């Protein structure tokens, strides 16, 4: 028994080490992808190889992978982050580490890690939305909204699908129902993005506020699916939203 336990622990440590190496390669190639086309090609090839290397859960987490791939390249090439490229590349490598660990069943307690990953991806999308193209032409402005809607829709659809499977209610949820809820939530969030964009909160506070709205809506929908929504839950979520919103508004610089 002890030998089997040691063997399992050794295998698990080896899997984590291999996972960390893949994440380091992902970060390194991403760091150089903005300046070298060869590095960008290598980054895309390595990311695709690492994700599709194992056949486990390829379709289940494909949306997170594609959003991570696209958003990491956008951040490294479009955002003014010249002094912070290395830590930001490391941040995306960490997200890739989480994604592969969840997808390949390396982590034991995967549900909270997936929620954490999904939240960080949404936050990154919202930050990019508030930073990129605020003074651009109307055509680029519309494209930015459509791109944000598409990315948020994909992540929410994946989140609701995965959460439904974890709650063992996926059999009661058809794909049409999940698509409908995902589209509805995405529309609400995009409209909230448009409204918050007029507030002088700064991009970090604005992104945090819209993420808070997204998390509250996700929590409501998941409890609705599982049949556990109640007055206490509604009051708790409203209270949390009001308190955290006040903190976000209080942290903003309102001076003209």
Beta strands, then each sheet from edge to edge (+ up, - down):
end
